[in-house]
Amino acid sequence: MSGKTKQPKHKMSAMAKKEERTAWLFIALPFLGFLLFMAYPICFAVFASMSKWTGMNSLVDNFCGLQNYINIFHDEKFWKSLLTTIIYLIGIPIGMILGLLLAMGMNRKIPGIRLLRTMYYVPVVSSLVAVSILWAWVYNYDYGLFNSIIKLLTGHHGPNWLGDEFWVKVALIIFMVWKGLGTSIILYLAGLQNIPRNYYEAASIDGANGWQKFRHITVPLVSPVTFYILITSLIGGFQVFVEVQVMTNKGGTNYSAATVVYYLYDKAFSNGQLGYGCALAVILAIIIFIITALNFAGQDRWVKTMD
Amino acid sequence: MSSKKDLASSRLVSKKEKIFNWIIFVLLLLGAVVMVFPLIYMIATSFMTKNQILSGTLTILPDPILIGKYSEVLKKGQFINGIFNSLKVAIPVLIIGGFTSSLAAFGFAKMRFRGKNALFLALLATIMIPFAVVMIPQYVMFTKLGWTNTLLPLIIPGCFGNVSIIFFLRQNLIGIPDDLMEAAKLDGCGYFRTFLQIFMPLMKGALATQLMLWFMGIWNDYLAPTIFLRSEKNWTLQVVIRSFNSYYAIQSDYALIMAASVIAMIPTMALFFIFQRMIIESIAISGIK
């Protein structure tokens, strides 16, 4: 990072050699961990994805080439779980817009901001399992909080949140926005505080109104934060699992709530199709890689830096 | 003359702004109440009687207040066992993994060696790799090693260090001038001693924050424990409360489920409330960097 002068490779002094050896020793364990628990499993997954392997039979003898991938291509449940995963991503823009608006509200001279910020952040640090259990209770058809409120306000019985194929998706999106909103607020607030005040003052003198300032100063200048939130939420969004497993019964009515990772888990650990599961894992990794790469490629178009 | 007019208009603006600020405050407060309301409802439910819970009408205040569910939860061997298992994972991982991570961060930030940037980028790239991709091979590996009847699948990988912690600590160390390193070298201080006696004290605040976040991650982890822990006696707390949920929901014992979940959330909540400034700052930095 800091442009140090490179030493010529052949003439390393004894001291530099000692430094290098010690440094390698210092980073040895994390690097070994990377090889053992990341690099090796990935290679293994790629290899196992080409076998009708169940963990009980031989991995090599059941080699089937790309058959698993061909089967996945014709697998309705896979496409259904992929579509559901993508539908859940609707929560990302909702969370980002709410997060930015709330952060702008907090970026004013208002008393009690720190307490408010904490209140919004509490769901983030809560255990995902515990709050999934809680929300399953909130969404309970007969006695839950939501349907109690709906009955009180309208006199009608609310929807079967977790049992209905449509409403279960709405329910999970609401839950995910609630769980993640605090992070967006904190990140946007930090981004907003980085914008020099005189930008707004200059714009005011030029006669810009509130919307114009928002559109031409705030939005472009927090775009690096938007980019960061987008990338991390997309990567996270493709890995949704816990809330589906805790809140729904076996992936919901007609598998309507299941995500790709849920399907992968189901195949590998409930059906014992480890080879097929590995093929799903490889596809998941490729999807995430492509989305991240696309984002970085498009970054220059809309992400502005402060200079 | 015109300055007087300006003053008046600016006073008007500031008054207008004050009202605006109040409106914003009320809106923010309403939103915040909506955010914490489910958690309050969770605590309230844990004190309610079954009759009140299943009455079907909207009630928030428990009447009468029932605390028996908490003692009932704490008397369950499985629940206590879950707490101990979670601690048995967290303590060695935080001590050993915290040490290996900070040592590596020091190596990456302050020492010169060939392949430094390539190695660092390789490590960093693993943050983007979903756990779901490696979980099947890891499961097979741990089964072959005979670890799935122990807590080792959750402990051992953590002891090799944590990449995001290495990243944050490295960032923190880069901010410390290199002069210290040179001075230590001139004094004949070895690299390990330099790390332990000079740099460790300088990064202990950052390390503490990162370890807290890591603790929260370990305590709240569910996917890895549910895959790797085959025998019930090893279940960590999150796996236990999830099994409570499926078991007691059939009996409609929501008070007990909520009480168990509330207890499971206490450690991370307590840490967050005590150290919230440090934790929030560290999250905020991650977006700007």
Interface residues (C-beta under 8 A of the other chain):
Chain A: M1 S2 K4 Q7 K9 A16 E19 E20 T22 A23 W24 F26 I27 L29 P30 F31 L32 G33 F34 L36 F37 M38 Y40 P41 I42 F44 A45 A48 G55 L102 G105 M106 R108 K109 I110 P111 G112 L116 R117 T118 M119 Y120 Y121 V122 P123 V125 S126 S127 L128 V129 A130 V131 I133 L134 W135 A136 W137 V138 D142 Y143 L145 S148 I149 K151 L152 W178 L181 G182 T183 I186 L187 L189 A190 G191 N194 P224 V225 Y228 I229 I235 F238 Q239 F241 V242 Q245 V246 V261 L264 Y265 A268 F269 L274 G277 C278 A281 V282 L284 A285 I288 F289 T292
Chain B: N21 I24 F25 L27 L28 L29 G31 A32 V33 M35 V36 P38 L39 Y41 M42 T45 I53 L54 S55 G56 T57 L58 T100 S101 L103 A104 F106 G107 F108 M111 R112 F113 R114 K116 L119 A122 L123 T126 M128 I129 P130 F131 A132 V133 V134 M135 I136 P137 Q138 Y139 V140 M141 T143 P157 C159 F160 G161 V163 I166 I174 Y191 F192 F195 M216 W219 N220 Y222 L223 I227 Q238 I241 R242 N245 A249 Y254 I257 M258 S261 V262 A264 M265 T268 M269 F272 F273 Q276 I279 I280 I283 A284 I285 S286 G287 I288
